[in-house]
């Protein structure tokens, strides 16, 4: 248990009480109270989730934009290579 907590349970408990009290004093001086913070947390999570989904949508749009050019060019090059009868398989090395 001490390994998980980072010390004896009593010492960790005392440190957490002291750090929480100092943090509480600082937040109180800044004008926050526990109810404010508890009401802000769901809104913060919602904003982070929306930001994440917006990023995924933007990345997907970039992918589609690039794919409109890359996929047809790749298909044309593969078709031309096939028609030309190129049997070279790239960097494959023959077996010894």
Secondary structure, 3 states (H helix, E strand, C coil): CHHHHCCCHHHHHHHHHHHHHHHHHHHHHCCCCHHHHHHHHHHHHHHHHHHHHHHHHHHHHHHHHHHHHHHHHHHHHHHHHHHCCCCCCCCCCCCC
